[in-house]
Amino acid sequence: MDKVRIRGGNRLVGKIPVSGAKNAALPLMAASLLTSAPLTLMNVPALADIESMCSLLTGLGTTVGDQNGAMGTELVLQNLNITNTEAPYDVVRKMRASVLVLGPLLARAGRARVSLPGGCAIGNRPVDLHLKGLQELGATVELTRGYIEAHTGPGGRLRGAKIAFPTVSVGATENLMMAASLADGETVLINAAREPEIVDLADCLIAMGARIEGHGTDTIHIWGREALCGARYQVVPDRIEIGTYAIAACITGGELELVGARAGLLETVFDTLSETGASISETGSGIKVSGPEGRPRGVDVMTEPYPGFPTDLQAQMMAYMTRAEGASMITESIFENRFMHVPELSRMGANITVHQASALVRGVEHLTGAPVMATDLRASVSLVLAGLAAVGETNINRIYHLDRGYERLVGKLRDCGAIIERVAENGSARNQVA
């Protein structure tokens, strides 16, 4: 199994091109099931999760063509006839986003059998809001031997409904927005998620002929169509990648221009980084982030639904705060069990005390390189950030998580001065850049 080896201490300086957002591309790919016409997606990142979704869609009768365009990989997806309505465990277990085929399959084919999803082990993330919402749209839903089995009633179409989410859920908002785009009548989603990925999906559905209003707010209106058409659509830049590399600049005291980044995607994060002493400015092609002179100032952070601080940047922010002056409190309000990176950061000399959903981080003068183990996607990259700032060598094991969410991570960091390489199990450096 591969690992990443880092010798820390170098300032990162240069330009990093921002990839398309994985968390936007996956629901857009699922949306291709809503039409028999081709859906062309531009700026799709080359990641393991994208490959998994391609495999899943192929099994449902979708043809997938890809080529490298000026804005990253371009995928052409077309499902003339849904030949299979089952998303099997062997595919779905690899990636939680696989459950996003449930709504489109049900809306277009009238039935679906989808395995309960897998993905990162960062706590309980039930799909009950997805299922309850589909039932309110008129579907019959059962859980049988690890599978979600659903079908529509007489007439084969879902019916529009008013659905109020008890808690904000990105995945449920996406699944129901797609299902409602082919339902009979108007659907209103109340307490809907507002993330940029939600807006991106709605804009793509509108390009496919859907009628949607209110996306980006907590109330979304969808008027169902009998059919949708094809479209050509560009995936939004990855705000989590933007935030990760912004923190990389800060933790190394470097200066990076994030090409293609949009400030509006991460206002809360950039405000927080500015409080630590970082300098952030817009350029003609993206955003420039300069780390603070000396150690950063400690700040408190609480993860919240958008536009609050993203849970997917909590681990990276914690790695940054390990070297802050003073103490900072990191509170995780979205997922339980998302502090699995704490013991690994502690192996590198971090001083962190966890109490329930909060972690008190007391900054230290420096971190020290050590062998560590990745536990999930964002925890993995937090260890990379810590390794970039640490004294000595850090070896990060179980890095297959990184392949799920960061396109060319090693290559992008190396291009900006990091001493980093991907190493095979036998200790030899890999030729490819990860």
Protein Blocks (a to p, Z undefined) as FASTA:
>chain_A
ZZddddehiaceddddddddfklmmmmmmmmmmpcbdcddehiacdfklmmmmmmmmmno
pacdddddfkopadddddfbacbfcdcfklmmmomklmmmmmmmmmmnopacddddedjd
ebjadfklmmmmmmmnopacddeehiacddddehhiacddddddfbdcfklmmmmmmmmm
mmgcjdddehiafbfklmmmmmmmmmnopacehihiabdcddddfbdcdddddddddfkl
mmmmmmmmmmnopacddehiafklmmmmmmmmmmnopacdddfklccddddehjdddddd
dddddfbdcfklmmmmmmmmmmcghjdddddfkbghilmmmmmmmmnopacddehjbccd
dddfbdcddddddfbfklmmmmmmmmmmpgcjdddehklmmmmmpghklmmmmmnopacd
dddfkopacfbdZZ
